[in-house]
Amino acid sequence: MAKKLTRKISTQYHKYLRVWHLLKKPTMEEFKTISKVTVIGLLVIGALGFVVSIIIKNVFQFH
């Protein structure tokens, strides 16, 4: 049982280590692009939430 757990932890550690070695610091251009996409996504989700809340308020107002 202990060997199986040790092997599982070791395997998972090596997977994480492999991913860690592939990581790199983004360039300023990549960072700006990621930031723009994130802001646009937040605005879209916020706008959808706002529209849904207005629709729900109007639907329940008439009943």
ABEGO torsion letter per residue (X at the ends): XAAAAAAAAAAAAAAAAAAAAABBBBBAAAAAAAAAAAAAAAAAAAAAAAAAAAAAAAAAAAX
